[in-house]
Structures are given as C-alpha cells and as structure tokens.
Amino acid sequence: MAQRALAQDALLALRRTIAGIEGRLPETLSQADGGTVLMRRHGRAEGTGEHFATGAAALDAVLGGGLPAAGMTEIHGAETRDGGAVAGFALALASMVLARRPGPLLWVATGDVFREVGHPYAPGLAGPYAIAPERLVLADVPRLADALWVGEEAARLEALAAVLIEVGGSPARLDLTATRRLHRRAMLAGRPVLLLRQAGSPEPTAAPARIAVAPAPAAPRHTLAGPLARSIGPPGFLVAVDKSPTARTGRFTLEWNRHDRRFADRSCPAIPAADSRAVVPLSADGEGAAPTPFQRMAFPAGDGTAAAGGQPSRPRRAAHRRR
Amino acid sequence: MVSHRDRGAQRIAAVDEAAAALGLKRGMGIADARAMHPRIEVMEAEPEADRRLLEALADWCDRYTPLVAMDGEDGLFLDITGCTHLFGGEKAMLSEVLTRFFHQGFDARAGLASTPGAAWAAARHGGAAIVDPGGEADRLTPLPLAALRLDADVQAGLASVGLRTVGAIIGAPRAPLARRFGAGLLMRLDQALGRVDEAISPRRPVAPLSAERHLAEPIGTMEDVELLVGLLAGTLKADLERRGEGARSLELGLFRVDGAVARVPISTARPLRDPALMRRLFHERLGVLAARLDAGFGYDLVRLSILAAERLEPRQTDLDSRTDMLEDDLAGLADRVAARLGGGALLAPVIQGSHVPERAAALVPWTPGPALAATPGLPEQERPIRLFRRPEPVSAAAEVPDGPPISFRWRRALYRVARAEGPERIAPEWWHEPSDTAERDYFRVEDETGRRYWLFREGHYGDPGLPPRWFVQGMFA
C-alpha cells in the first residue's frame, strides 16, 4: 500500500515537472483516492478559493460563489454615459470587500477618464456604499501605461483591500498578456482587482469573470404607506455575465441594498419594458474586431440622427463603436 | 569684443586677446574704438546668459566641494577646507581645477588662501596663486587698494589723499581711517588678513551625508548608474545606522564629463535606510527621466546625497509583524509612485465644510499612515458617486417656474427624463463668491433607460435678464 502511494506521489511530481517544462498550465491533477479533479495554477487551486457572496443567488451561482476574493474581475459598460452605473456596480462589490478586509481601496485611472466620466465623489460614496473618505485613495495618472504600472504595483500589495483600475475603451495595450499579469499578481496577493472598461467592447481577457453592466431603472422609494410614486429609490443594474469560472453565462437585474450591503435579485423589474432589450452586443460579433479607441463623447460627433433629436437604436451605436 | 550700455553710451564691456593687443580697454566708448580700428567686431553683452554660464560652472565645481558661492558676475568662491587631501594637496588641486577649466575653453585665474579676501586678491591681482597661511600681509602689501574689494568712492577718497596700495593702510592708524572712510574699509582689511572671519554663502545647502564615486572611465548607461546608486546607498547605510536616522529626501548628482550636472531628487514617505529600496526608487525615477537625461560622453562622478534625514527608531518586530509589514507596503507604494509620477499622483479625498458640491470634497496628496479622525459634516442628502470638475452645460426643457427638467441634451445626446426628485436648493457661499452668483436648484433625474444624473438650474425663470441655465454635475449609480 505504502509502495503504491509512493509511486503515485512520484508520478504526480513527474507530471507536474513535465507540465512546468511544457508551460502547460493549468495542470490537471487527479487525486489518488477520490478521483476528484482539481485545477491548479501556480500551486493554488482555482475556483475553490474564497468568494464574496454578492447576495443575488443567481449571480453567485454563475460566478461560482460570488466575487473571487483573489484575482481579477472585469466589468465593462457599453458607453461612457453608463459610467455611473458601471462604477456603481464596481463600488458595490468593493464595498462588500471593504466591510471584511482592512486597508484602503485604490482607484486608478488616467486623468482623461476622470474628466470624461467624472471624478469619484467622496460624499456620494459614504452613504450608499459606506466607503469612508479616508479609505479611498485615487491614483490620477497621465497615461494608460502608468495606470497599468500603478495597477500592477498595487495588485500585489496585501495592504490594500481592493484595487479598482478604470480604463476608457479597449486599448491595444490592455491585451491578454496585460490582464494576465494583473490577474496573476492579484491572485498571489489574495486581493480582488476590479478592471473597469468604460465604453469598451468585450475583449479577450485573462480574468476568470467578465461582467457587462448597464443601468436599469431604480425602484421607487419604500415608505410606510407603500412605494412612493415617481421617486428614485435603490439603483438598478442590468448585469450580463459573459465569462465566468463556471463557464455559465447569465443575465440579471439586480438592485443594491445599501442597508444590508448586498445585492438583491429583482424578480419583477420595476419597468418591464426597459428590460426586454438586448443589453450588450453578444461577444460573438465582437470577435476579431480591432481595439476601439476611447469614445470621447457619450455620443459620436456628426451623427445625423442625434442632430435630428432622436435616439439611435442600440445596434446602430454598436456599429459606431466598432468603427 | 563685447559692448554694453553704461552711463548713456555703448562702452566696451570685455575684450579678447586680439582686441587687447590693439590697445582697446574696458570702459572705452564703442564710437571711439571704431574710430581707432574700424574693423573690430562688436557684440552686445548678455548678462543673463553670462549668469547662467557661471551657475553651470558653479554646479560643475560641486565636484570639488559642496560649498560653492557666486562672486559677482565673473567669480566663484570654493571653500575647500578639508577637501584638498582628496585631490592630492592644495597645489595639485589648484592645477587640476585650472587645467580642467582650460580644457573646457575658459581662461580662469585662481587664488588660494586662508581667507576669502586674500584669495580674491591673489586671483584678481596677479602674483603667486597660493598664499601661505600667515603670509597674507606680505602678499597684500604691494597690491593696489582695489585688491581689498572696496567701493569705488572709498577707493577714490583714499587715492585723493595719496593712499594707493594696501601696504599704505596696513600700517596706518586705524581710528582716523575708520572715521574718515567708514568701518567698511577696516572690515575688508581685517577680513583679508584673517583678523575677522568671513563666511561665504554657498549656493545650495550642504547635505548632512553624501557618498560619491569618481570614475576613471565615464559611464553612460542607466543600468551602470543604478548599480552605482546601490553601492553608494550601501556606503550611506552604515552612516545612517550610526546616526540612528533614515533618509527622507535624497538627491543623485550626475556630473557629466563635459561639465553639465544633472540632479535627480527623490523624497520618501517614511525614513529609509535600505540600499535596495533606494536603488529601486531611483530605478523608477531614472526610468521616467531616461528620455530627458542626456548622458553625452558619460558621467565621471556620481554622488548620492541625503538632503534630509529623520530619526528612525529600531523597531522590535512582533511575532506577528503583519501590521508593520502592511504599513511598509503602503509607504513603499507611495514612494515608488511618487518617484515615477510625481508627488501629486496619489490623492486622498478630504471632506470640507462647504455646501457647494464641487467644494465639499478636496483631493489632497495621499500619505500613508493612520487615518485621520472620522470627518464630520457628510451631507445627508443623496450625492452622486461621480462629479464633474466643472458642471457641464446642457440645454433643457423644464416646467416653469421651478419644476424638474422634462428633457435635456447633454454631450449632443437627448435624454428624456422619466422620473425626477428635487429641487434641493443650494445657495452660493457669499463669503467665497461674488455677490451676484446665482443660487442652484438641484434635481436627481432618471432617464428612460435608467441612467441617473444630477442636474441643476442656475437662476430662475421669469427673472429679468438672462434665462436660467442648466448644468449636469454628476452621475449616480
């Protein structure tokens, strides 16, 4: 028996060495007795780590338990003018992390993103997200390369509770390699890193989860006498997971509950008509597209439809982004 | 030949050897000079450029001593006390300085003495360059009174009573001289003779600690420079440990072979002693500066100075040293970011006591450390999570007189408002702003898709004058 175990051990060691030489990662190691298969990457088991449950059961199931506590998660919005909802969703996740981890939240972005989408506003973060001003640090850097550098430096620090990197568009520099570097550092430090792409289309990424966020109408405020008509209550988010560790995708309408610091599934959307539209372009037609530059205006310049006063349909805007 | 304007006429400010051979002198009128020699070449003086050149030379002289002072428009004082042995004695040092100046194309004169006054006289009035200690009086006796750095009117006064050399007043009774020509004369004399101490005023403060390396073979690549920084930091570490201090502010001086000097300053968030960390900080900084730093033919002297140090208590590490490590992590991050991107890259929001939204939160440079006491005065009303630095004007249609907007056009796109909350009136702060600043009515609005914005109206409908204006100031989640 002992001999068999030893042989098994030697075999596993050999396999690991060979996998290392071939650069074939993650290696798949089957355990001797139970026959369970464990995916390992750089010595850490993947998909088994700690998660921050978001509170929305369906989203947690798709993400394999919630927001991964160690590693990168990509969040993107279709347009700059959705920046409020995208940032709001990311901050809600960060708020859950801050509640359980010490240290500040570092928010990295280039100056032009801050100017285009707006600077983080501390008085607005304290109420709905319970992010105290002294736990927020901003890095306002001149170029994307600097933002990625600061992000990488910060991603490996255990002293930070979480890192939030915000970029505009889908720059060529932020490719599979760059995202892998960020993801790997975050994984080793055991800290979540959130990558926000404002006005970015789905791109190949090394992050295990990619989430598209769009705004959804807010629920009315609740009073003792029932919902208050035409009031703006807890914010709503249309969340589409198009890449996840569990290889499942899904679309949800969530609502942020500021008192419990968790998301809630909104089973019956406040305004159903708004939910029937497609939220994000399918990743299939985004494939092979050239990296899009950061769309400066919330709306492309010189658009005849806009001048006429109407809103162009969603497919039309997607065409603009790909141009 | 160089001319400048003096007392209403163009006069000769400086002459080269060829012009001197023609008999032209400083102070002569240009018109007279042209009359004598019509073919002379005259250039306008540029005092600013001369000043810059002299400062560059002073920078270069930092290699000999940290105490370099400017002397008028055309001279430098170097306090070489305690530095001569590094260059093989006074004589060898003097000849090295002069040789190097000569190779750079300067015609320099030098004097070396125990007092600045005597050295000045020796440099400007000929004779042996080195004045032995105690020999100042003998050396100065035959020199004209100008060698004492006197004002022109004092000099003229002395000349009018027949006193023309320094020797004439060394022996003269002091009281009458002081009464007639002022205390300045005797002070200058005493300074030159060493009876009174004279301090020169160095251009830059002396670093408490510095280490340098002279290189026989100049280096040009940044990797070599970084390697040297590591070595020098290692030398400084022992000194810092002895003093129980850590560096808060460092400066790397790179002396190029041809005389140009580059200085790279770095400051740290906490006292620093570890050579590897110092090297890492300079690695980041030099990486950014690489495009601007021109190594030319290479650097032949690299100096690492500690400009400011602070007490660094030896810390006893707990068995659980996690907290310390986390703090060090943050300070290290702040240092590296500051080294690469400047001090203003990392910012922390600070709540200010103001009702005006853009003034309610200020961003200040972030320093790691224990958080300040909880900030008071957070508004209870809903505030956006993102705020535009400047409110962006929109064209809006709204209910008259003070209703929420029905639709608005922002950044060329039209938004139809589905729901709105407000108004919340924020009056201008009269103690900050001009009295005619309009008050603002803020609305939270949600468009048909669910995007939530923060709009405000400045002014009122129906007021005389301009119609009210609408702005978008922020976005809600």
Boltz contact constraints between the chains, C-beta under 6 A:
constraints:
  - contact:
      token1: [A, 84]
      token2: [B, 386]
      max_distance: 6.0
  - contact:
      token1: [A, 84]
      token2: [B, 475]
      max_distance: 6.0
  - contact:
      token1: [A, 84]
      token2: [B, 476]
      max_distance: 6.0
  - contact:
      token1: [A, 84]
      token2: [B, 477]
      max_distance: 6.0
  - contact:
      token1: [A, 87]
      token2: [B, 385]
      max_distance: 6.0
  - contact:
      token1: [A, 88]
      token2: [B, 385]
      max_distance: 6.0
  - contact:
      token1: [A, 88]
      token2: [B, 477]
      max_distance: 6.0
  - contact:
      token1: [A, 118]
      token2: [B, 386]
      max_distance: 6.0
  - contact:
      token1: [A, 118]
      token2: [B, 387]
      max_distance: 6.0
  - contact:
      token1: [A, 118]
      token2: [B, 388]
      max_distance: 6.0
  - contact:
      token1: [A, 118]
      token2: [B, 475]
      max_distance: 6.0
  - contact:
      token1: [A, 119]
      token2: [B, 387]
      max_distance: 6.0
  - contact:
      token1: [A, 121]
      token2: [B, 384]
      max_distance: 6.0
  - contact:
      token1: [A, 121]
      token2: [B, 385]
      max_distance: 6.0
  - contact:
      token1: [A, 121]
      token2: [B, 386]
      max_distance: 6.0
  - contact:
      token1: [A, 121]
      token2: [B, 387]
      max_distance: 6.0
  - contact:
      token1: [A, 122]
      token2: [B, 349]
      max_distance: 6.0
  - contact:
      token1: [A, 122]
      token2: [B, 361]
      max_distance: 6.0
  - contact:
      token1: [A, 123]
      token2: [B, 360]
      max_distance: 6.0
  - contact:
      token1: [A, 123]
      token2: [B, 361]
      max_distance: 6.0
  - contact:
      token1: [A, 123]
      token2: [B, 378]
      max_distance: 6.0
  - contact:
      token1: [A, 123]
      token2: [B, 379]
      max_distance: 6.0
  - contact:
      token1: [A, 123]
      token2: [B, 383]
      max_distance: 6.0
  - contact:
      token1: [A, 124]
      token2: [B, 383]
      max_distance: 6.0
  - contact:
      token1: [A, 124]
      token2: [B, 384]
      max_distance: 6.0
  - contact:
      token1: [A, 124]
      token2: [B, 385]
      max_distance: 6.0
  - contact:
      token1: [A, 125]
      token2: [B, 385]
      max_distance: 6.0
  - contact:
      token1: [A, 126]
      token2: [B, 378]
      max_distance: 6.0
  - contact:
      token1: [A, 133]
      token2: [B, 349]
      max_distance: 6.0
  - contact:
      token1: [A, 133]
      token2: [B, 351]
      max_distance: 6.0
  - contact:
      token1: [A, 133]
      token2: [B, 375]
      max_distance: 6.0
  - contact:
      token1: [A, 134]
      token2: [B, 371]
      max_distance: 6.0
  - contact:
      token1: [A, 136]
      token2: [B, 349]
      max_distance: 6.0
  - contact:
      token1: [A, 137]
      token2: [B, 346]
      max_distance: 6.0
  - contact:
      token1: [A, 137]
      token2: [B, 348]
      max_distance: 6.0
  - contact:
      token1: [A, 137]
      token2: [B, 366]
      max_distance: 6.0
  - contact:
      token1: [A, 138]
      token2: [B, 347]
      max_distance: 6.0
  - contact:
      token1: [A, 139]
      token2: [B, 345]
      max_distance: 6.0
  - contact:
      token1: [A, 139]
      token2: [B, 346]
      max_distance: 6.0
  - contact:
      token1: [A, 140]
      token2: [B, 347]
      max_distance: 6.0
  - contact:
      token1: [A, 141]
      token2: [B, 341]
      max_distance: 6.0
  - contact:
      token1: [A, 141]
      token2: [B, 345]
      max_distance: 6.0
  - contact:
      token1: [A, 146]
      token2: [B, 341]
      max_distance: 6.0
  - contact:
      token1: [A, 150]
      token2: [B, 337]
      max_distance: 6.0
  - contact:
      token1: [A, 153]
      token2: [B, 333]
      max_distance: 6.0
  - contact:
      token1: [A, 157]
      token2: [B, 329]
      max_distance: 6.0
  - contact:
      token1: [A, 157]
      token2: [B, 333]
      max_distance: 6.0
  - contact:
      token1: [A, 159]
      token2: [B, 326]
      max_distance: 6.0
  - contact:
      token1: [A, 159]
      token2: [B, 329]
      max_distance: 6.0
  - contact:
      token1: [A, 159]
      token2: [B, 330]
      max_distance: 6.0
  - contact:
      token1: [A, 215]
      token2: [B, 450]
      max_distance: 6.0
  - contact:
      token1: [A, 215]
      token2: [B, 451]
      max_distance: 6.0
  - contact:
      token1: [A, 216]
      token2: [B, 450]
      max_distance: 6.0
  - contact:
      token1: [A, 217]
      token2: [B, 450]
      max_distance: 6.0
  - contact:
      token1: [A, 230]
      token2: [B, 419]
      max_distance: 6.0
  - contact:
      token1: [A, 232]
      token2: [B, 419]
      max_distance: 6.0
  - contact:
      token1: [A, 232]
      token2: [B, 421]
      max_distance: 6.0
  - contact:
      token1: [A, 232]
      token2: [B, 444]
      max_distance: 6.0
  - contact:
      token1: [A, 232]
      token2: [B, 446]
      max_distance: 6.0
  - contact:
      token1: [A, 235]
      token2: [B, 477]
      max_distance: 6.0
  - contact:
      token1: [A, 297]
      token2: [B, 411]
      max_distance: 6.0
  - contact:
      token1: [A, 298]
      token2: [B, 411]
      max_distance: 6.0
  - contact:
      token1: [A, 298]
      token2: [B, 413]
      max_distance: 6.0
  - contact:
      token1: [A, 299]
      token2: [B, 411]
      max_distance: 6.0
  - contact:
      token1: [A, 299]
      token2: [B, 412]
      max_distance: 6.0
  - contact:
      token1: [A, 299]
      token2: [B, 413]
      max_distance: 6.0
  - contact:
      token1: [A, 306]
      token2: [B, 412]
      max_distance: 6.0
  - contact:
      token1: [A, 309]
      token2: [B, 414]
      max_distance: 6.0
